């Protein structure tokens, strides 16, 4: 998802969090103007559940603003948080580049797209995960498959890759612990 789409995610957009958890983004909130269904793999679902556990009565958004009355966090809040987290990392060879050339939240979309390609996920499935429309005649007029199962498989593959990188099992508790650091 794009940073603004994540920031504005509403609790009402969550569906079936006990089974085939997903976020159902309405067309009005999507850059392409088409509804988009995002399967939630275990790590993402762990973050969402932690947010729901902290929700207060009347809260409409998964990531509420601390400043706006029950509205969503601002898109730029993600950039500020990322900058703060990177700034707090201990100086090392591994963090040197992050500190000198910090990524933006949107860079994670590019990393995901590149990483899914490296993991062997088909281009059509990568495009579906990113909510990119296929502009050819086949994509526009003929192929109406929602690719939900393919998106879930791609995101679960990415999740396993991330779990390997951070050296942690892909459990909700570990993700929430890492997110709160």
C-alpha positions in Angstrom: 0.0 0.0 0.0 1.0 3.6 -0.5 1.9 5.5 2.7 -1.2 7.6 2.6 -3.4 4.5 2.1 -1.8 2.9 5.2 -2.1 6.0 7.3 -5.8 6.4 6.5 -6.8 2.8 6.9 -10.1 2.6 8.7 -11.2 -0.1 11.1 -14.4 -0.5 9.0 -12.1 -1.6 6.1 -10.9 -4.7 8.0 -12.7 -7.9 7.0 -12.6 -11.5 8.4 -9.6 -10.9 10.8 -10.2 -14.3 12.4 -9.9 -16.3 9.1 -8.8 -14.8 5.8 -7.8 -11.4 7.2 -7.8 -8.6 4.7 -8.1 -4.8 4.3 -10.8 -3.8 1.8 -9.8 -0.4 0.4 -12.6 1.5 -1.3 -12.0 3.0 -4.7 -12.2 6.6 -3.3 -9.1 6.0 -1.2 -7.0 4.5 -3.9 -4.8 6.3 -6.3 -6.1 4.3 -9.3 -9.7 4.9 -8.3 -10.4 1.1 -8.1 -11.2 -0.8 -4.9 -8.2 -2.9 -3.7 -8.2 -5.9 -1.3 -5.0 -6.4 0.7 -4.6 -9.8 2.3 -3.0 -9.5 5.8 -0.3 -12.0 6.5 0.4 -12.9 10.1 3.0 -10.1 10.8 0.7 -7.4 9.4 -2.3 -8.8 11.2 -0.3 -8.8 14.4 0.3 -5.0 14.1 -3.3 -4.4 13.2 -4.5 -6.5 16.2 -2.2 -4.6 18.5 -3.7 -1.4 17.3 -7.2 -2.7 17.8 -6.3 -3.7 21.3 -5.4 -0.1 22.0 -8.4 1.4 20.3 -10.7 3.7 22.2 -14.5 3.9 21.8 -15.4 5.8 18.7 -12.0 5.3 17.1 -12.5 5.0 13.3 -9.0 4.4 12.1 -6.4 1.7 12.7 -3.7 4.3 13.1 -5.3 7.2 14.9 -3.7 10.6 15.2 -2.7 11.8 18.6 -3.5 15.3 17.6 -6.5 15.2 15.3 -9.7 14.3 17.1 -10.1 10.6 16.2 -8.9 11.1 12.7 -6.1 9.1 11.0 -2.5 9.9 11.4 -1.1 12.2 8.7 0.8 10.6 5.9 3.9 12.6 6.8 3.8 11.1 10.3 5.1 7.9 8.8 8.1 9.8 7.4 8.7 11.5 10.7 8.5 8.2 12.6 10.9 6.5 10.2 13.4 9.3 10.5 13.2 9.2 14.3 13.6 5.4 14.4 16.6 5.6 12.1 18.1 8.4 14.1 17.9 6.3 17.3 19.8 3.3 15.7 23.3 2.8 17.0 26.0 3.8 14.6 27.4 0.9 12.8 28.4 -0.1 9.3 25.0 -1.6 8.8 23.2 1.6 9.8 25.6 4.1 8.3 23.8 4.3 4.9 20.4 4.4 6.6 21.5 7.5 8.6 23.3 9.2 5.6 20.5 8.5 3.1 17.4 7.6 5.0 14.6 5.8 3.1 11.1 7.2 2.8 7.9 5.2 3.5 7.3 5.0 -0.2 10.7 3.3 -0.6 9.2 0.2 1.1 6.8 -0.2 -1.9 9.8 -0.2 -4.3 11.7 -2.7 -2.0 8.6 -4.9 -1.9 8.2 -4.9 -5.7 11.9 -5.7 -6.2 12.0 -8.2 -3.5 8.9 -10.1 -4.8 10.6 -10.3 -8.2 13.7 -11.7 -6.6 11.6 -14.2 -4.8 10.1 -15.4 -8.1 6.6 -13.9 -7.7 5.0 -13.4 -11.1 4.8 -9.9 -12.5 1.0 -10.1 -12.6 0.9 -11.0 -9.0 3.3 -8.2 -8.1 1.2 -5.7 -10.0 -1.9 -6.9 -8.1 -0.2 -6.6 -4.7 0.7 -3.0 -5.6 -2.7 -2.2 -7.0 -1.2 -1.3 -10.3 -3.6 -1.6 -13.3 -2.5 -3.6 -16.3 -3.0 -1.2 -19.2 -3.0 -3.6 -22.1 -6.2 -4.8 -23.7 -6.0 -8.2 -21.9 -5.8 -6.5 -18.5 -8.4 -3.9 -19.2 -11.0 -6.0 -21.0 -10.5 -9.7 -20.4 -8.7 -10.6 -17.1 -11.1 -9.7 -14.3 -9.6 -12.2 -11.8 -9.0 -10.4 -8.4 -5.8 -12.4 -7.7 -6.7 -12.5 -4.0 -5.1 -15.9 -3.4 -2.0 -15.0 -5.5 -1.6 -11.7 -3.5 -1.9 -13.6 -0.2 0.8 -16.1 -1.4 3.1 -13.3 -2.5 2.7 -11.4 0.8 3.3 -14.5 2.8 6.4 -15.2 0.8 7.6 -11.7 1.5 6.7 -12.1 5.2 8.9 -15.2 5.4 11.7 -13.4 3.7 11.5 -10.5 6.2 11.3 -12.9 9.2 14.5 -14.5 7.9 16.2 -11.1 7.6 15.3 -10.0 11.1 16.0 -13.4 12.5 12.6 -13.7 14.1 9.7 -16.1 13.8 6.8 -14.4 12.1 4.6 -14.1 15.1 2.4 -11.3 16.1 4.1 -10.9 19.4 7.6 -10.5 17.9 6.3 -8.1 15.3 4.6 -5.9 17.8 7.7 -6.0 20.0 9.9 -5.0 17.2 7.5 -2.2 16.1 7.5 -0.7 19.6 11.3 -0.4 19.8 
